[in-house]
Each structure stands twice: as structure tokens, then as C-alpha cells.
Amino acid sequence: MSTPLDTPTTAESPRTSPGPDRDLAQLGLAGALVVVGAYTFYDATTLRVGFGDPVGPRVFPYVIGAITVVLGLLLVLATLRGDTPQAEGGEDVDLRHPADWVTVLKLVGVLLFTVLTITFLGWAVSGALLFVGCAWSLGSRTLVRDVIVGVVLSVASWYFFHEGLGVILPAGILDGVL
Amino acid sequence: MENLSLLMDGFGSVLTPENLMYCAIGVLLGTFVGVLPGIGPAMAVALLLPVTYGLDPVAAFIMFAGIYYGGMYGGSTTAILLNTPGESASVMTALEGNLMARAGKAAQALATAAIGSFIAGTIGTLLVVFFAPALASVAVEIGAPSYFALMVLAIVSVTSVLGGSPLRGFIALFIGLTIGLVGLDLNTGQPRLSFDQPLLADRIDVVVVAVGIFALGEALWVAAHLRRNPAHVIPVGRPWMSRVDLKRSWGPWLRGTAFGFPFGAVPAGGAEIPTFLSYITEKRIASRKGQDEFGRGAIEGVAGPEAANNASAAGTFVPLLALGLPVTATSAVMLAAFQGYGIEPGPSLMTDQPELVWALLASLLIGNVLLLVLNLPLAPVWAKLLRIPRPQLYAGILFFAALGSYATNLQAFDLFLLLVLGLLGLMMRRFALPVLPLILGVILGPLMELKLREAMAISGGDVAGLWSEPLAVVIYAVVALAVVAPLVLRRVRPAPAAAAAELDHPADDEEKVR
């Protein structure tokens, strides 16, 4: 599970000059791959091998870990030789400006808040706050409208899952009210 | 002909008012989500998975069929009206489709895309009805070594054929395989890569992976690069076609179908190549006839690739149903849905779950009809969705992504995983790592390990057991070819990315994608 835990730091390292030369942030990715691969390999060594199973639980992580390390090293090589990634475009994506990591951090903050409070607040409240927080982070300044939309979305989805699908999302502090 | 009677049984179980309603809801939801900018069919299916949780498997798969085709159709709407393909398979549709829209022929472009999708989807699904059971009946005979080889073929071909850089493909694949390792070992029950977290030992839910990488990753990536000026949407009337349009479209529809289906059906994956082939074929035919409108909005250039796209999507059901092998992101998510119902993917799927498979095939055909009936009149409504303000749109995507991941297990920890995977998805877009190999790695990795250990147990630990079957040897030869072929192909034809770059030339600066 170390993959995603290690990688975000490289993702958030600001890109200074997207020039045609080298994309040195790629070295961060390569480093993360080496770390993840090495850890996968190490983790496999801690496993006990059973009887009567010629492959055992270690072989797959050994192979995957080792190749991940090699891929990381190959990426270092490719980066130093001037290989740059062509970042993905899209419908609402404008790659001419430098990345706006502040907005991303705000969104991550809102999501973390949801993770920490959802059990206590329940989906109806947490979901509404999530919507409002995300819309605000992304630049919306129509707070009242966002709150209304958020509340309608979260309460409606709570009832939809509860009544329609039989999935009981926790009501949290609204227990007994919904 | 036995297949047809089985298909009729399938229709029998699908054609109840209740199931038809699920299919219609699926089509509408799928189109709704598919039209939203930034959401392709794979993300649409992943986001809508939880909606089917409370349903019984047959109803759930009927709804899926609708979501699937709805999502596919929705993508072409954005491609035509916004000049922004939501996924690589719509690049060719956007090329001529947007030019048509600019020339005031948006209605015809949408109509030829919708009818072409319908025809290709119907022919494709009927071909699946004939091919998949035949393949499956052969496939149940194949042993663990060959099945392992097949999975190697699927991931290697998908990883090296797609995208510009095989290195990045393999990096994505191995990140996926690493995620697939997390959890209890299949035989000895020891936790791997779980950091002593019981919730991780339980394996990471594929739905959370798919939603995190697709939906959250995309939303975060867009947040980092949000276009501050609103996109330019071309107004559209009710889709219709004149007799001339129809006459010019039917050839490309059929040829596109012929290109698309085989590419979907052999585990080589991807609709990029057949849509590209269809596009250049239509262009060549048109210039031979001396009526080359290509570059100014030729209807053939929308009809052909859009049919190829849908036929290849239908074709992917052959390996999915007959072998349990997903070769596109969307079919990978569908497979995750199968697994969610405790259905084991693999060659025995069609014999183990016949009602389900035939109901699914029947509902694909019904979903296709409903798509056409519901969506042709609704096109102007869908076009309005393109005007949703971006902050609210992406806030909504984040909301539903969180809802979907949370509803799976009702664990706050899943939301945390979703966030971590979303950051991984963001990083992958930043470094141009393709998403599909990762998803395939997560799903196929554990299956491959299972088959490898089976094969080795049979041979008593002798590695030679892996190529003890002639079929396995043949497949490994194909794998070698799959690694070499892209290198050769790249010299012969321009990469799809280069063709996509053409897309920018007619556009004025305001609307440039890159």
C-alpha cells in the first residue's frame, strides 16, 4: 500500500519550467517507484512459505517488486536522456498555465475533513459539506445556491440508498431526524 | 441456432416492465454522466456501480447494459459539440464531427453518430452472441498454463499497443500489479503489503480503485488546470438526417463496424486503431469519388469512426464473457461488477451463469434500441448539460465518487483510500501514465497469480510446465509479436496523438485543447 502513500509528494512538487529540456520531477516518480518496488520485495521476504505449493506467496511480490525497481531506474535513464511526459489534456483542462496546486490542496483538505468526520456527522451532513467545500475550492462564489444544491443532493442520495437500494448510509448526528 | 434460442430466453427474462424500466434508467443515467465533460464511459460505469447495489444480478446487469451504451453515446456528444473527446476512441469523431457542427450541421453529425452507434452496436452484439459461446466452449478446455499465457497476452498487448510510451505503460501496469498484491495471500492467508491494517488485508475494492483513479484523479487534475473561461458549446437542434446524409452514411457505418468488431474481440484492446483505420479508409474512398469534404466536416468521417468505436466496444464482450479477460477500462470495471456479485470471471462463466450472460446480451440489444429512441429527441437537453458551471460540476463528481466508494463498505477508511488513489490518479495524469494498464493490473494480477500457482502445482514445480501446452506456446509467440508490432507500426503510420493534433488546427486559440 506504499505506492499511493509515497507518490502524492512527487505529484505536488511544483513544476517550475515546463521547458522542452528535462522534466526533473520525473525523477521523484522514479524514486517513488524504486522505493515501492524495494519495499514490495522486502515485504515478501517476511512471508512464510507453505508446503506443497511450489510457487508460494513470495514469488509474485518478488517479481513485481524487482521489475518495479528496474522500471524506476529505466525512468531515471529516460528522464536524463530528455524524455518528457505529454501531460493529459481534456475538456476543461488548460495546460498553458502552470498548475494550480493550491486548489488541489484545498480539495484534498475538504476530502480529508470528510474522511475524519463522516462517521460522526453522517452522510447527509458530510456529503453536503463535501459538495459545498469542493465547489468553493474550485472557485464558486455562489455559496447559498451551493449549500442548497449540496443539501438536496446529500439528503436525496441518503433516502435513495436507504429506500431504493437498502444500503443504510449512517445518519450520524441526524440519527432519528432523517 | 441454439444461441438464438438462448438469446430468446434472455429476452424472456429481460422483457418485463420492471426490467425495461431499469434499462431505460440505465440509458438515461449513462448518457447523463457520459455527456458531462471529462467523463468517459469507464468513469460513467464506475461512478454508477453503486446505484445497482440493491438490485438482483439480472436487473443490475440490465441497468449496466444501458449505462454502458449510454456512456458511449454521451462521449460522442461532447466530441461533436465541444471538440473535446472524452477518451481516445472519440478523437476521430471529434475531428470531422466538430467541423460539421461549426458548419451548422451539428444535428446531422449527432444523428449519424447515434444511428451509426445503434447499427454497429446491434451487429456487434449479435456477433458476440455467435462468437462468445463458441470461444467459451473451447476455452473451458484450456488449462491453467494457457490461461496464464492469455492473461499475459492481454496485459502486454494493452500495455504496449496503447499510448505513446511503452515504458510509461509498464510503469502503470506494475503500479496496478502492486495494488493487486495488497491483501491476504490466496493460499497461505498471510497479509501482504498491508502494514498490519486489517482493512487493507481485506484487499482494496476494485470499485474504489476505479473511482479513485478515474473520477477523483480526473477531478483533481482538472482542478489543477481548470480552464477559467467557459467552453464554447455549439447550439444543436433536433438530430435529423436528409436522404443524402443517409446515403453517404450507411457505407461508413458498415465498414466501421467491420473494422471495429475484430479489434475489440481479439484481446488486443482499444478502439483507437479501428477508429483511425475507419477514418483514413473513408477519407480515401471519398477522395477517390472526387467528393472529398474531409477537413471541412465530412459526414463519412463521423459515421465510420463512431460505428467502429461502438463495434469494438461490443467486441470486447467476447473476451470478457468467454475468457473473463477485460481489455478496455470499461470492461475492466464491468468485470469488477461481476466480481461484486460473487461471479468468478473465466471461461466457465457462460456455463456457470447462463441466465445472467444471456440476459446481459439481450439487454445490450434492448439498451441499444432504447438509446436511439430516447436520445435522438433528447439531444438538445443533453447539450444543455455542457453548460453546467465547472466548479459545481466537479464538486458533483467528487460528491458522487465519495458516495460510491463509501457505500461499498460503509468504511471511512475507504474514503481515505479513495483520496490516496485520487492523488495517484492525479500523478499519473501529470506524468502521462496510462490508466488502463493500471486497472488491468489490479484486476488481472491476482487472477494471474492464482493460475500460475495452479499451473506450477500441476507440473510439480517444474517451470517448463508453463509452456507444456501447445496453446500456451502459440500465445507466448503472439506476446512476443505484440511487443514488436507497435515498434514497427509506429514507423508505418502516424501515432493517433499526431492525428489528434490536427484537431487543433482549425480551432481558434481560445479553444485549443493543448
Chai-1 contact restraints between the chains, C-beta under 6 A:
chainA,res_idxA,chainB,res_idxB,connection_type,confidence,min_distance_angstrom,max_distance_angstrom,comment,restraint_id
A,M1,B,V182,contact,1.0,0.0,6.0,A-B,restraint_1
A,M1,B,L193,contact,1.0,0.0,6.0,A-B,restraint_2
A,M1,B,F195,contact,1.0,0.0,6.0,A-B,restraint_3
A,M1,B,L200,contact,1.0,0.0,6.0,A-B,restraint_4
A,T3,B,I175,contact,1.0,0.0,6.0,A-B,restraint_5
A,T3,B,T178,contact,1.0,0.0,6.0,A-B,restraint_6
A,P4,B,V420,contact,1.0,0.0,6.0,A-B,restraint_7
A,P4,B,L421,contact,1.0,0.0,6.0,A-B,restraint_8
A,P4,B,L424,contact,1.0,0.0,6.0,A-B,restraint_9
A,T7,B,L424,contact,1.0,0.0,6.0,A-B,restraint_10
A,T7,B,M427,contact,1.0,0.0,6.0,A-B,restraint_11
A,P8,B,L423,contact,1.0,0.0,6.0,A-B,restraint_12
A,A11,B,L426,contact,1.0,0.0,6.0,A-B,restraint_13
A,A11,B,M427,contact,1.0,0.0,6.0,A-B,restraint_14
A,A11,B,R430,contact,1.0,0.0,6.0,A-B,restraint_15
A,L29,B,F431,contact,1.0,0.0,6.0,A-B,restraint_16
A,T40,B,T178,contact,1.0,0.0,6.0,A-B,restraint_17
A,D43,B,L193,contact,1.0,0.0,6.0,A-B,restraint_18
A,L47,B,Q190,contact,1.0,0.0,6.0,A-B,restraint_19
A,G50,B,T188,contact,1.0,0.0,6.0,A-B,restraint_20
A,D53,B,N187,contact,1.0,0.0,6.0,A-B,restraint_21
A,P54,B,M456,contact,1.0,0.0,6.0,A-B,restraint_22
A,P54,B,G461,contact,1.0,0.0,6.0,A-B,restraint_23
A,V55,B,R453,contact,1.0,0.0,6.0,A-B,restraint_24
A,V55,B,M456,contact,1.0,0.0,6.0,A-B,restraint_25
A,P57,B,D185,contact,1.0,0.0,6.0,A-B,restraint_26
A,P57,B,T188,contact,1.0,0.0,6.0,A-B,restraint_27
A,P57,B,Q190,contact,1.0,0.0,6.0,A-B,restraint_28
A,F60,B,E449,contact,1.0,0.0,6.0,A-B,restraint_29
A,P61,B,L181,contact,1.0,0.0,6.0,A-B,restraint_30
A,I64,B,L177,contact,1.0,0.0,6.0,A-B,restraint_31
A,I64,B,T178,contact,1.0,0.0,6.0,A-B,restraint_32
A,I67,B,F174,contact,1.0,0.0,6.0,A-B,restraint_33
A,T68,B,F174,contact,1.0,0.0,6.0,A-B,restraint_34
A,L71,B,F170,contact,1.0,0.0,6.0,A-B,restraint_35
A,L71,B,I171,contact,1.0,0.0,6.0,A-B,restraint_36
A,L71,B,F174,contact,1.0,0.0,6.0,A-B,restraint_37
A,L74,B,L167,contact,1.0,0.0,6.0,A-B,restraint_38
A,A78,B,L167,contact,1.0,0.0,6.0,A-B,restraint_39
A,P85,B,F431,contact,1.0,0.0,6.0,A-B,restraint_40
A,P85,B,A432,contact,1.0,0.0,6.0,A-B,restraint_41
A,Q86,B,A432,contact,1.0,0.0,6.0,A-B,restraint_42
A,A87,B,R430,contact,1.0,0.0,6.0,A-B,restraint_43
A,A87,B,A432,contact,1.0,0.0,6.0,A-B,restraint_44
A,E88,B,R429,contact,1.0,0.0,6.0,A-B,restraint_45
A,G89,B,V513,contact,1.0,0.0,6.0,A-B,restraint_46
A,G89,B,R514,contact,1.0,0.0,6.0,A-B,restraint_47
A,G90,B,G38,contact,1.0,0.0,6.0,A-B,restraint_48
A,E91,B,P37,contact,1.0,0.0,6.0,A-B,restraint_49
A,E91,B,G38,contact,1.0,0.0,6.0,A-B,restraint_50
A,E91,B,L82,contact,1.0,0.0,6.0,A-B,restraint_51
A,E91,B,T84,contact,1.0,0.0,6.0,A-B,restraint_52
A,D92,B,P37,contact,1.0,0.0,6.0,A-B,restraint_53
A,D92,B,G38,contact,1.0,0.0,6.0,A-B,restraint_54
A,D92,B,V222,contact,1.0,0.0,6.0,A-B,restraint_55
A,D92,B,R227,contact,1.0,0.0,6.0,A-B,restraint_56
A,D92,B,R390,contact,1.0,0.0,6.0,A-B,restraint_57
A,V93,B,V222,contact,1.0,0.0,6.0,A-B,restraint_58
A,V93,B,H225,contact,1.0,0.0,6.0,A-B,restraint_59
A,D94,B,H225,contact,1.0,0.0,6.0,A-B,restraint_60
A,D94,B,R227,contact,1.0,0.0,6.0,A-B,restraint_61
A,L95,B,H225,contact,1.0,0.0,6.0,A-B,restraint_62
A,A99,B,A224,contact,1.0,0.0,6.0,A-B,restraint_63
A,D100,B,A224,contact,1.0,0.0,6.0,A-B,restraint_64
A,T103,B,A223,contact,1.0,0.0,6.0,A-B,restraint_65
A,V104,B,L220,contact,1.0,0.0,6.0,A-B,restraint_66
A,V104,B,A223,contact,1.0,0.0,6.0,A-B,restraint_67
A,V104,B,A224,contact,1.0,0.0,6.0,A-B,restraint_68
A,L107,B,A223,contact,1.0,0.0,6.0,A-B,restraint_69
A,L111,B,L419,contact,1.0,0.0,6.0,A-B,restraint_70
A,V115,B,A412,contact,1.0,0.0,6.0,A-B,restraint_71
A,V115,B,L415,contact,1.0,0.0,6.0,A-B,restraint_72
A,V115,B,F416,contact,1.0,0.0,6.0,A-B,restraint_73
A,I118,B,A412,contact,1.0,0.0,6.0,A-B,restraint_74
A,T119,B,A412,contact,1.0,0.0,6.0,A-B,restraint_75
A,L130,B,F399,contact,1.0,0.0,6.0,A-B,restraint_76
A,L130,B,A402,contact,1.0,0.0,6.0,A-B,restraint_77
A,F131,B,A395,contact,1.0,0.0,6.0,A-B,restraint_78
A,F131,B,F399,contact,1.0,0.0,6.0,A-B,restraint_79
A,C134,B,A395,contact,1.0,0.0,6.0,A-B,restraint_80
A,C134,B,L398,contact,1.0,0.0,6.0,A-B,restraint_81
A,A135,B,P391,contact,1.0,0.0,6.0,A-B,restraint_82
A,A135,B,Q392,contact,1.0,0.0,6.0,A-B,restraint_83
A,A135,B,A395,contact,1.0,0.0,6.0,A-B,restraint_84
A,L138,B,P391,contact,1.0,0.0,6.0,A-B,restraint_85
A,L138,B,Y394,contact,1.0,0.0,6.0,A-B,restraint_86
A,G139,B,P391,contact,1.0,0.0,6.0,A-B,restraint_87
A,S140,B,P391,contact,1.0,0.0,6.0,A-B,restraint_88
A,S157,B,L403,contact,1.0,0.0,6.0,A-B,restraint_89
A,L165,B,Y53,contact,1.0,0.0,6.0,A-B,restraint_90
A,L165,B,G54,contact,1.0,0.0,6.0,A-B,restraint_91
A,G166,B,G54,contact,1.0,0.0,6.0,A-B,restraint_92
A,V167,B,Y53,contact,1.0,0.0,6.0,A-B,restraint_93
A,V167,B,A407,contact,1.0,0.0,6.0,A-B,restraint_94
